[in-house]
Amino acid sequence: MATANLTAAEKQGEQTARQSLRSLYAQHWTDLCRYVAAQFGAGPPEPEDVAQIAFDRFSRLDNAVPVRNPGAYLRRIAHNIVLDERRSLAVRRANLDEQRLEAADKVDDLTPERVLLGKEAQMIVQATLEKMPRFRRRVLLLNRIHGLSAAQIARRMRRPETTVRDNIQRALAELDAALKAQGAD
């Protein structure tokens, strides 16, 4: 509901609720942080982050049902937040471990043949770069090696962005053609 459309009574109620939450915050913030640290350690999640989320959730409660012991209720909210975060962290870690195992299975052994093919491809790329016009080689290296966008390169070199983009595309096409011609793609 927009603030401009609130009646005077609604505005007063909203202001009272904010003051009540401020008072609750001042009264329970430090104790809640200490509780979380004592029960669960310094993190993750950090006790201050948990307390902040707990107060946020508390502030969203329906005011129709009064909370008899706000401190205990905040501690229960904080307790649940930590448990949820830890479960979520465990799932993320399990997924990462699974991804690492899958990646390790996909890694090929470096055979002498693969090493030789890689060196040949590197020599082809180097020779092709040396044959390119200086500007084209420079924009390609700025884009692919240094990670600059075409717009950043255009500003740096005081050239139109379309010229930079065109030269990057031409350089990539030249490299692709050279590698295909040697069968090293």
Secondary structure by P-SEA (a helix, b strand, c coil): cccccccaaaaaaaaaaaaaaaaaaaacaaaaaaaaaaacccccccaaaaaaaaaaaaaacccccccccaaaaaaaaaaaaaaaaaaaaaaaaaaaaaaaaaaaaacccccaaaaaaaaaaaaaaaaaaaaccaaaaaaaaaaccccccaaaaaaaacccaaaaaaaaaaaaaaaaaaaaaaccc
